[in-house]
């Protein structure tokens, strides 16, 4: 986050070999997605599927959501919104 805060329009307008830095940043994200998909396809073909690769799903699971239900509404949640112990 700190690095992103240093970027300004002038930096993003720069280019290297005719490719703008803004487009390079887009490429980095897209290229990583391509590699994850290729690896997932290979693993699935080998019978070892990695499962859902959506970042939103991962963030929800990390936050304790299950099947679209927030932790505060899951069975066993206490009145304060946390899991009962």
Backbone as JSON, one array per atom type, in Angstrom:
{
  "sequence": "XXXXXXXXXXXXXXXXXXXXXXXXXXXXXXXXXXXXXXXXXXXXXXXXXXXXXXXXXXXXXXXXXXXXXXXXXXXXXXXXXXXXX",
  "N": [[0.81, -1.19, 0.0], [1.96, 1.23, 0.74], [3.79, 1.74, -1.31], [2.09, 2.01, -3.53], [0.86, 4.39, -2.88], [2.79, 6.22, -3.55], [2.7, 6.48, -6.26], [1.97, 8.51, -9.02], [0.17, 10.45, -11.51], [2.1, 11.23, -13.37], [4.1, 9.28, -13.08], [2.69, 6.95, -13.84], [2.21, 7.62, -16.46], [4.61, 7.3, -17.72], [6.68, 5.37, -19.98], [8.06, 2.31, -21.29], [9.85, 1.15, -23.89], [7.68, 1.83, -25.48], [5.47, 0.91, -24.1], [3.12, 1.72, -21.71], [3.53, 2.34, -18.19], [1.24, 1.99, -16.67], [-0.12, 0.08, -18.15], [1.7, -1.98, -17.94], [1.46, -2.68, -15.23], [-1.15, -3.68, -15.26], [-0.66, -5.88, -16.87], [0.98, -7.45, -15.21], [-0.8, -8.32, -13.19], [-2.7, -9.72, -14.79], [-1.07, -11.65, -16.01], [-0.18, -13.18, -13.86], [-2.61, -14.32, -13.14], [-3.06, -15.92, -15.36], [-0.98, -17.84, -15.05], [-1.75, -19.05, -12.6], [-4.15, -20.23, -13.41], [-3.25, -22.03, -15.35], [-1.64, -23.72, -13.78], [-3.62, -24.7, -12.05], [-5.21, -26.12, -13.86], [-3.44, -28.15, -14.67], [-3.03, -29.45, -12.19], [-5.65, -30.28, -11.68], [-6.07, -32.05, -13.81], [-4.35, -34.01, -12.98], [-5.73, -35.07, -10.92], [-5.72, -33.64, -8.57], [-7.14, -31.25, -7.8], [-6.98, -27.78, -7.07], [-9.2, -26.55, -6.1], [-11.55, -23.84, -5.58], [-10.4, -20.84, -6.96], [-10.99, -18.18, -6.74], [-10.36, -14.93, -5.6], [-12.11, -13.47, -3.97], [-13.61, -15.49, -2.73], [-11.57, -16.72, -1.25], [-10.85, -14.59, 0.48], [-13.26, -14.3, 1.88], [-13.42, -16.83, 3.17], [-11.13, -16.64, 4.74], [-11.94, -14.64, 6.45], [-13.77, -15.98, 7.89], [-16.25, -16.6, 6.84], [-18.78, -18.9, 5.77], [-20.16, -20.75, 3.24], [-21.4, -18.43, 2.2], [-22.37, -17.22, 4.49], [-21.95, -14.91, 7.07], [-19.62, -14.89, 9.86], [-20.94, -13.97, 12.19], [-23.54, -14.82, 11.92], [-23.58, -17.52, 11.88], [-24.31, -20.85, 13.04], [-23.76, -21.34, 16.45], [-22.54, -18.93, 16.95], [-21.89, -16.32, 19.24], [-23.67, -13.71, 21.06], [-22.13, -11.41, 20.74], [-21.13, -11.57, 18.26], [-18.96, -13.12, 17.74], [-17.45, -16.4, 17.54], [-18.82, -18.97, 19.54], [-17.29, -20.24, 22.51]],
  "CA": [[0.0, 0.0, 0.0], [2.8, 2.43, 0.81], [4.36, 1.98, -2.64], [1.03, 2.51, -4.39], [0.6, 5.79, -2.53], [3.81, 7.07, -4.17], [2.46, 6.59, -7.7], [1.17, 9.64, -9.46], [-0.15, 10.4, -12.93], [3.34, 11.32, -14.15], [4.76, 7.96, -13.07], [1.9, 6.03, -14.64], [2.27, 8.04, -17.85], [5.9, 6.9, -18.28], [6.62, 4.12, -20.73], [9.31, 1.61, -21.6], [9.7, 0.51, -25.2], [6.35, 2.12, -26.01], [4.41, 0.34, -23.26], [2.93, 2.53, -20.53], [3.66, 1.64, -16.91], [-0.09, 1.57, -16.23], [-0.4, -1.18, -18.85], [2.59, -3.01, -17.37], [0.86, -3.13, -13.98], [-2.26, -4.53, -15.65], [-0.09, -7.14, -17.37], [1.47, -8.25, -14.07], [-1.97, -8.98, -12.59], [-3.27, -10.68, -15.73], [-0.13, -12.75, -16.25], [-0.25, -14.04, -12.69], [-3.86, -15.07, -13.25], [-2.82, -16.95, -16.38], [-0.17, -18.92, -14.47], [-2.57, -19.79, -11.63], [-5.11, -21.05, -14.15], [-2.51, -23.14, -15.96], [-1.27, -24.65, -12.72], [-4.84, -25.34, -11.58], [-5.61, -27.09, -14.88], [-2.54, -29.31, -14.56], [-3.33, -30.16, -10.95], [-6.95, -30.93, -11.84], [-5.84, -33.2, -14.7], [-3.63, -35.02, -12.19], [-6.6, -35.5, -9.84], [-5.4, -32.87, -7.35], [-7.68, -29.91, -8.03], [-6.79, -26.85, -5.95], [-10.49, -25.99, -5.68], [-11.9, -22.5, -6.04], [-9.26, -19.91, -6.94], [-11.45, -16.8, -6.68], [-9.82, -14.19, -4.46], [-13.21, -13.11, -3.08], [-13.91, -16.68, -1.93], [-10.46, -16.88, -0.3], [-10.97, -13.56, 1.5], [-14.4, -14.62, 2.74], [-13.03, -17.96, 4.02], [-10.15, -16.12, 5.7], [-12.7, -13.84, 7.42], [-14.64, -16.86, 8.65], [-17.53, -16.84, 6.16], [-19.0, -20.27, 5.31], [-21.32, -20.86, 2.34], [-22.06, -17.13, 2.07], [-22.91, -16.78, 5.78], [-20.9, -14.29, 7.88], [-19.4, -15.56, 11.15], [-21.9, -13.54, 13.21], [-24.84, -15.45, 11.69], [-23.41, -18.96, 11.82], [-24.68, -21.6, 14.24], [-22.7, -21.33, 17.46], [-22.01, -17.59, 17.17], [-22.44, -15.72, 20.44], [-24.36, -12.45, 20.82], [-21.19, -10.36, 20.38], [-20.74, -11.73, 16.87], [-17.84, -14.05, 17.63], [-17.81, -17.81, 17.7], [-18.93, -19.41, 20.93], [-16.17, -21.1, 22.88]],
  "C": [[0.86, 1.26, 0.0], [3.38, 2.76, -0.56], [3.3, 2.56, -3.57], [0.74, 3.99, -4.13], [1.61, 6.73, -3.17], [3.58, 7.26, -5.66], [1.59, 7.8, -8.0], [0.94, 9.53, -10.96], [1.11, 10.45, -13.79], [4.07, 9.98, -14.2], [4.01, 6.99, -13.97], [1.95, 6.37, -16.12], [3.6, 7.66, -18.51], [5.72, 5.63, -19.11], [8.02, 3.56, -20.92], [9.05, 0.85, -22.89], [8.28, 0.67, -25.74], [5.19, 1.57, -25.21], [4.32, 1.17, -21.98], [3.03, 1.71, -19.25], [2.3, 1.2, -16.38], [-0.46, 0.23, -16.88], [0.48, -2.31, -18.33], [2.02, -3.56, -16.07], [-0.35, -4.03, -14.26], [-1.75, -5.89, -16.11], [0.37, -8.03, -16.22], [0.3, -9.01, -13.43], [-2.54, -10.05, -13.51], [-2.36, -11.88, -15.94], [-0.11, -13.72, -15.06], [-1.5, -14.91, -12.7], [-3.71, -16.2, -14.25], [-2.05, -18.13, -15.78], [-0.95, -19.72, -13.43], [-3.55, -20.71, -12.33], [-4.43, -22.25, -14.8], [-2.12, -24.18, -14.92], [-2.48, -25.41, -12.19], [-5.31, -26.4, -12.57], [-4.74, -28.34, -14.81], [-2.82, -30.13, -13.31], [-4.66, -30.92, -11.05], [-6.83, -32.16, -12.73], [-5.16, -34.34, -13.96], [-4.46, -35.52, -11.02], [-6.37, -34.78, -8.53], [-5.87, -31.43, -7.48], [-7.43, -29.01, -6.82], [-8.1, -26.26, -5.44], [-10.7, -24.6, -6.23], [-10.71, -21.56, -5.9], [-9.68, -18.45, -6.87], [-10.94, -16.11, -5.43], [-10.92, -13.82, -3.47], [-13.55, -14.29, -2.17], [-12.83, -16.87, -0.87], [-10.55, -15.85, 0.82], [-12.13, -13.83, 2.45], [-14.06, -15.78, 3.68], [-12.07, -17.5, 5.11], [-10.84, -15.33, 6.8], [-13.7, -14.69, 8.21], [-16.0, -17.11, 8.03], [-17.59, -18.3, 5.72], [-20.27, -20.31, 4.48], [-22.11, -19.56, 2.26], [-22.63, -16.57, 3.36], [-21.78, -16.17, 6.6], [-20.78, -14.99, 9.24], [-20.46, -15.2, 12.19], [-23.26, -14.22, 13.07], [-24.75, -16.97, 11.61], [-23.87, -19.61, 13.12], [-23.49, -21.58, 15.2], [-22.1, -19.96, 17.7], [-22.66, -17.02, 18.43], [-23.05, -14.35, 20.1], [-23.43, -11.33, 20.4], [-20.72, -10.5, 18.95], [-19.58, -12.68, 16.67], [-18.32, -15.48, 17.8], [-17.87, -18.14, 19.19], [-17.77, -20.33, 21.26], [-16.6, -22.23, 23.76]]
}
